[in-house]
């Protein structure tokens, strides 16, 4: 049953706007604080981009949850991964349009905080999805993968897979100042059992989570340290870029590549042997829980708080002793994108 009694007779509208279009309110609707002209509750979703399959799936989850809960969803996205200004504009426009809550995957964990504080000061429920802010309590709640654990799982897997062989590690990271990237990197090193700046880490490059940049980063690392035999990647697009670079040098069978995401494309790459293992996360669950939390707030006045772990599973077809994992059959049944 819808959470709003009037929603049975009210068409649920799901609008999509982009930060590039500065969230034109004529497209997204307007109205009093917390609702639109017809009285329905409005929920805002702001993702890092609207092209990455992870965020496409997140939006699908939010759309379905909005229909199930009898609320209206308005959405926006940065123009690119790292576009803080676009997300700030989206927040401001959503506040002006009268949303009851905002769900956001922050492009810059610190720079986004002032805009979120202004929204919360107006009584809007703010929930971070996937990526926490810095500080984490700049939002009311966080629904996300434990990104340190996601990194730790693939780190422990890589350590076991090396079976005592001396490691020469390349880390293909996200970008400075993005908590999710820092946490996965930290987790990988913890799982592998090496500190930051350990001599075994022979190259580190930022990729922005982009496949082409991942390829370039891998090419640069191979020039710097030709003996690389372990590659940590921030996500599967970066991993596939790394694989392309490795294959061009005939090294694809000699280098262990691990990643995070668990999208369908990435999980197929694990099945095909391009990626040895990946930590699968669940963006649809994050978004669904977020929308329901805003709907509950609209109905009861009670705000969600704290951290909710939406789960992570190591996916590989080459299991290692002592490292819990599921195979790609499970991964493909639960993947996204």
Secondary structure, DSSP 8 states (H G I E B T S, - for coil): --SSGGGGGS---EEE--GGGT--HHHH---STTB-TTS-BEEEEEES-SSSHHHHHHHHHHHHHHHHHT-EEEEEE-SSTT-HHHHHHHHHHHHHHT-SEEEE--SSTTTTHHHHHHHHHTT-EEEEESS--SSGGGSSEEEE--HHHHHHHHHHHHHHHHTT----EEEEE--TT-HHHHHHHHHHHHHHT--TT-TTEEEEEE-TT-HHHHHHHHHHHHHH-TT--EEEESSHHHHHHHHHHHHHTT-TTTSEEEEEE-BHHHHHHHHTTSSSEEEE--HHHHHHHHHHHHHHHHHH-----EEEE---EEE-SS--TT---B-HHHHHHH-B-
